[in-house]
């Protein structure tokens, strides 16, 4: 169960990272409210998951899920570049996450 909570914490991290783009420096009310809510949920789920997972592993997985998801959505939503080096880098992050899960 803690791994599932950690995964969802990472998804909410993606939500707030992408949400930051839409807040326009926290000048838009509803995107700002959604972004702050996603931040709170993400940190809350991370905290619960850390009750039974090692802190270093939990934090690295949380950041990794957030980073991979944010890169993917950046490409899809904002037309950020998609090239071999970016794909290879994301795959290395995923490999690291799998390694931490198996360790």
Buried (B, 14 or more C-beta within 10 A) or exposed (E): EBBEBBBBBBBBBBBBBBBBBEBEEEEEEEBBEBBBBBBEBBBEBBEBBBEEBEEEBBBBBBBBBBBBBBBBBBBEEEEEEEEEEBEEBBEEBBEEBEEBEEE
